[in-house]
Amino acid sequence: MDEYAWPAGPEVPAADLVRESWEATVAALPVEARITGEVISRQRFGVFIGIDGVPYAIALAEITAMPLGMDLPALGDLR
């Protein structure tokens, strides 16, 4: 798989499941909630993270600037 592929596969929930579970997701993740999860996709602008404990939610960690010599987290990294 290309390192910069869009999230796909069994770890990415179907759109209908996301819509059906939206209220539960919002209740589980209030504004400023700290999350942990696994990096499931990388893009040049950030990473997508499968959120622990919320199976039908995926977070985008947008990264607009990084120190020289640093790289985006790798696929499979736990954050």
N, C-alpha and C positions, 0 to 999 in steps of 0.2 A: 504494500500500500504506500502511496505517495505520502511523504511526511506532512505535506500541507493539504491533505484531502479534507473535505467537509466531513463532519461526523456522520457515520453511517454504521449499520450493522446492528447486532442484537442489543448492544448497550444503549442505543438511541431509541427512545420511546416513540410509538406511532402518534401522529398528530391528534387523532381522536382521543387517545388516552390522556394526552396533555390537556386538551380542552375539558374533558370530563373531570379531571382531578385538580383543575386550576384553583378552586376555593380552598381545598386541603393544602395545596402547595403554598398559597399565600399565607394561610394560617401558620404553617410550619416554618416559614421564612419571613419573619417580620423585617422591616427596614433596618439595616445595619446589623443583621444577624451574621455571625461568623459561621462560615461553612468549611467543610472538608470534603474531599472527593478525589477522583482520579482524572488525570488529563486524558481525554479521549480523542482530541484532535488539536492540531496546531495550525495557526494561520500566521501570516507575517505581522498581523496587528494584535495577536494575543492567542489565548488558548481556551478551548471549551472543556469544561469540567463536569463530569457526572457527579451529582451531589449525593453524599452519603445520607441515607435515611429518607430521601425524597426521590423515589424511583422514577417519577415522570417529570423531573426537572433537570435542565442542563444550564450551567452558568457560563457566561462569557467573561473571561478576565481580559479586558482590553489593556494592552500595554502600549503606551504612547512614547515612552522614553526608557532607556536602560543604560546603566553605566557601561563604558567601553569594556569589551572582553567578556561580557555576560551574554547568555543565550536564553531563549525561552525554555521553560520546563519541557522535558521529553515526554513522549507518549508513554502512558502508564505510570508516570510519577504521581505520587500521592501528595496532595496539598491540603 
